[in-house]
Amino acid sequence: MGEWMRRHGRSIYGCTQAPAQYHAPQDCRLTWKPRTRRLYVHVFAWPFEHLHLDGLAGKVEYAQLLSDASEVPAGLGREAGFQLKTWARGTLTLKLPVRKPKSPSR
């Protein structure tokens, strides 16, 4: 538990329940840090490649996996790794790796 909190504590400490306009995808929970206006998505069942976030299209400037600090770059294109992409109207889709990244050990 200590290692998890070291890596993910910023998504817990100083956070509250996400505002009502944000809806958690299936098998996810949301936390919100009002001071920094950051929304955290806690994924309990790793999705196959895509995570759809309703109502967030055009509202996200940056996305990152806290487990290994890898960035989900904004924009479309042929970049390797992750992408932010809007598929359905108003829905932001994160293109994630098929397998959940392993957290680096100390």
N, C-alpha and C positions, 0 to 999 in steps of 0.2 A: 504494500500500500504506500509506503514511503517513496519508492521510486516513481510510482504513478503520480503521486501528488507533486513531486519535484518537477516532472515534465508537464503536468496538466493543471497545476494549482491556479494558474491565472484564469482558467475557465470556471473556477469555483469561488476563490476568495474575492470579495468585493462584488460578486455577481448576485443577481436576483432572477426571478422568473422572467422569461422573455415577454415583451409586450404582446398584447392580444393579437396584433396584426400579423405576427409571425407564427407560422404553423409548422410544427415538427413533422418531418416525414415519418413513415412507419419505422419502428425500431430505433427511433432517435429521440433525444431530449434536447431542449434548448436552454441556454443560460444567457443572460444579458448583463454587460458591465456598463451601467449608465454613465460613469465618469468618462470612459473612452468611447462610448457608443459602439461597442463590439458585441457581436452576436456569436455565440459558440454553439456548434452542433456536436452533440455527443452521440456517436454512432455505436449502437449496441449489437447490431447484426450487419456485418460488412456487406454492402450491396454489390451486385455484379456490375461493375464498371460505371454506373451512373447514380448520382444522388440528386433528386429533383427537389428544389426548394421553391414552393409556391409563393408568389408575391414578391420575390427578391430580384427579379430581372431588372437590370439597370441600377440597382442600389448597392452593389458590392464592388469595392475598389480593390480588394485583396483577399485572397484565401490561402490558408496554410494548414498543413497537418501538424498538430502539436506533437504527435508521437515522434516524428523524426525531423521536424522543422522544414519539410519540403514544401515549396510554394506551389500553389495552383495559379499559374499566371493568367492574367486577364487577357482576353482577346481570343480570336480564332486563328487557326493556322496549322502549320505542320510541326509545331514545337513538340519535342518528345516530352513524355510525362503527362502532366495534368493540364486541363483547359477549363476555362469558364465559358459556358455556351448557353444561349437562350434557345430552347427548342419550342416549347409551348408558350403562348402569350402569357406574359407575367411570370413565367417559371424560369428560374435559373437552374441550369443543370451542370453539376460538377462532374467532370470525367475523371474518375478515379482509377487507380491500378486495379486489375482484376483481383489480385491478392493483397490483403491488408499488409502494409509495410511493417516490418519488425522494428520495434523500438531498439535503438542502439543501447548496448549495455555500458555501464560505467567504465 
